[in-house]
Amino acid sequence: MTGRGVAADILLGLAVVVVLASSLGVLVMPDVYQKLHFVTPVSLIAPILVAVAVLVQQGYSENAVETWLALLFLVVAGPFLTHATIRAARIRETGDWRLNSNDGAP
């Protein structure tokens, strides 16, 4: 194995550790709002580690460019998807996404 291969394997292993740790966090948290905090590393950190592993293994190639474009899409879309999930959870719990007067709004 080359040094590039070992470095790529280490990065992929770190991505797997991030996903496993986040999955454990999702399993033990009691409500949807706390669980969403543990989804962020899976949707942001793990893909970055995989993209860097592809870059290390392949160098600047068509595969690396496609990987970074997919990563860019994940980084841009992630916050919107999280916001939509939180809003859907709020609607499911209260029937409306807006704060009620008894929710402690200023």
Backbone torsions as a table, in degrees:
resi	resn	phi	psi	omega
1	MET	NA	144.4	178.7
2	THR	-88.0	169.0	177.4
3	GLY	-63.5	-35.3	177.7
4	ARG	-64.8	-40.7	178.9
5	GLY	-64.8	-41.7	178.2
6	VAL	-64.9	-43.7	179.2
7	ALA	-63.2	-41.2	178.2
8	ALA	-64.6	-40.5	178.3
9	ASP	-64.6	-39.2	178.1
10	ILE	-64.5	-43.7	178.6
11	LEU	-63.0	-41.2	177.8
12	LEU	-66.9	-37.2	175.9
13	GLY	-63.4	-40.2	176.1
14	LEU	-63.3	-38.7	177.3
15	ALA	-62.5	-39.9	178.0
16	VAL	-64.9	-41.6	178.3
17	VAL	-62.5	-42.4	178.4
18	VAL	-61.1	-44.0	-179.7
19	VAL	-65.5	-43.0	179.7
20	LEU	-65.3	-43.0	179.3
21	ALA	-65.0	-40.4	178.4
22	SER	-67.0	-38.1	178.0
23	SER	-63.2	-39.7	176.6
24	LEU	-63.4	-41.7	177.6
25	GLY	-61.7	-40.4	178.4
26	VAL	-64.8	-37.0	-179.3
27	LEU	-68.0	-35.8	-173.1
28	VAL	-92.9	-16.3	-179.1
29	MET	-75.1	142.6	-172.7
30	PRO	-80.7	-33.4	-176.7
31	ASP	-126.9	168.5	-172.9
32	VAL	-64.0	-33.3	-177.9
33	TYR	-68.3	-39.2	177.2
34	GLN	-73.3	-34.6	178.9
35	LYS	-64.4	-34.6	-178.9
36	LEU	-63.9	-26.8	176.8
37	HIS	-63.7	-31.4	-178.4
38	PHE	-86.8	-7.5	176.4
39	VAL	-81.3	-27.1	-177.2
40	THR	-58.0	-47.9	178.7
41	PRO	-60.3	-33.6	179.1
42	VAL	-68.9	-35.9	-176.5
43	SER	-89.6	-9.6	-178.1
44	LEU	-126.6	-55.5	-173.9
45	ILE	-71.0	-46.8	-179.3
46	ALA	-61.0	-45.1	177.3
47	PRO	-63.3	-33.7	176.7
48	ILE	-64.1	-43.7	178.5
49	LEU	-62.1	-40.5	178.5
50	VAL	-66.7	-41.0	179.4
51	ALA	-64.3	-40.3	177.3
52	VAL	-66.4	-37.8	177.2
53	ALA	-62.5	-41.0	177.0
54	VAL	-64.2	-41.9	179.2
55	LEU	-63.4	-41.9	179.0
56	VAL	-65.1	-44.6	-176.6
57	GLN	-72.8	-44.7	-173.4
58	GLN	-94.9	-19.8	-172.2
59	GLY	74.8	-165.3	177.6
60	TYR	-80.5	98.2	-179.2
61	SER	-136.1	-179.3	178.5
62	GLU	-62.8	-38.7	178.2
63	ASN	-61.8	-42.3	-179.5
64	ALA	-65.5	-41.2	179.4
65	VAL	-64.1	-43.0	177.9
66	GLU	-64.1	-38.7	178.1
67	THR	-63.6	-43.9	-180.0
68	TRP	-69.3	-31.7	175.0
69	LEU	-67.1	-41.1	176.5
70	ALA	-64.0	-39.3	177.6
71	LEU	-63.8	-41.6	177.6
72	LEU	-59.5	-42.2	177.2
73	PHE	-61.4	-42.9	179.0
74	LEU	-62.9	-41.9	-178.7
75	VAL	-66.5	-37.9	-179.6
76	VAL	-75.8	-42.3	-174.7
77	ALA	-79.6	-25.4	-175.4
78	GLY	-54.1	-52.5	179.7
79	PRO	-61.9	-36.1	178.0
80	PHE	-65.8	-41.3	178.7
81	LEU	-67.3	-38.4	177.4
82	THR	-64.4	-44.3	178.9
83	HIS	-61.5	-42.8	179.0
84	ALA	-64.6	-37.2	178.4
85	THR	-66.6	-43.2	178.7
86	ILE	-64.5	-41.8	179.6
87	ARG	-64.0	-41.7	178.8
88	ALA	-64.3	-39.5	177.4
89	ALA	-64.6	-40.4	179.0
90	ARG	-64.7	-41.7	178.2
91	ILE	-64.6	-39.5	179.4
92	ARG	-64.7	-38.2	-177.9
93	GLU	-76.8	-43.7	-170.7
94	THR	-114.2	-12.5	-177.5
95	GLY	89.0	-8.5	179.6
96	ASP	-151.3	150.3	-177.9
97	TRP	-88.2	-16.3	-178.0
98	ARG	-79.7	156.4	176.2
99	LEU	-69.4	139.2	174.1
100	ASN	-90.9	165.1	-179.3
101	SER	-64.2	-24.5	179.8
102	ASN	-91.6	6.7	179.7
103	ASP	-89.0	1.4	179.0
104	GLY	87.9	23.6	177.6
105	ALA	-73.2	144.0	-179.9
106	PRO	-68.1	NA	NA
